[in-house]
């Protein structure tokens, strides 16, 4: 799951997550920047931290979310070299 690191991800909370994080988030999903992924879960930053100031990380345990949605770009195909003369 290290491929989540450095990406902005929308996490939809599981029933366990809704119960454990009651009062922390207003909605059933949370959008955050994933800073670190470890055995416990994803450590995320919610919102935009002020420039030059530290930002709190929130641990979103693996059991606390049901789905994770993120945008990825398809891999770029390498252009094949042409055989012959080029103009």
Secondary structure, 3 states (H helix, E strand, C coil): CHHHCCCEEEEEECHHHHHHCECCECCCEEEEEEEEECCCEEEEEECCCCCCCCCCCEEEEHHHEEEEECCCCCCCCCCCCCCCCCC
